[in-house]
């Protein structure tokens, strides 16, 4: 009813398709739904990594997923136990710091997230050793626009010389477990 004119498609759609509009009255067939979870890939790792470098290094926290369609999105979720440590005399003005990021590919790939000074804390007095630990949470929705396998890697680095940055690490001295999950969502 009313005075709207619709232009119908010239042929029938495929199984599971629905009519969609371009907003100007032209209808076409398209895949119904969207937003469905198509696959989930998870890695768990408890192998401690450490670096004294101030350039990003790959950690053992990585996951690979192959999208079914170039229009699909990849949701990356993760929790990476990490920290920073220094031995020797540490003045109250020296902070424990590290940087951590999520890359598509490895540390030479595309940086997707970045936490500058992921941990930063200044001791209240001089001490012979100093460390800080916590967990880096990841929640990132990527649009890789490909059907090729995609690797997502957590990379980390030291903020300043003299410190050691760690992943899969906690203060108790035992290796901590990181998780990284890739979820393909239909576009």
C-alpha angles and dihedrals in degrees: 000000000000127000100296117122118206125199110215124210115264095233139033119270127241126269109291095018124129134198114265131183133223089215093254100078100272111125126200139170120261137163109282122237117010124191093068118142107244102178142352125209122184134182127194121195134178100173108122117232126193137181139177091195122115089211122084114272129192115253125205088256104101137130131192126207133171113216116223092215135023089231093059124101129224120220113203118201125176151148118212119188107215144150150161131254138187131179126199126050111335119191122219089249094059115091129205106238141166136167124223133184145171116239132190098230116358133314089298092052132081116313108226104173133013134191109193110204089006085185122022124167132149117214116237094226142011115288137173095233131019134187141162130191140182142135129281111217120209127200113158132153111210131192103201093171094212144092092220121109111276123206120202116197133185109224128189141183144181116266094210137009119267095044130093119221120209140193126194085027140125135177093253089076096242123111111264124216123248123197127201120182128189117197121189112215121195111247 
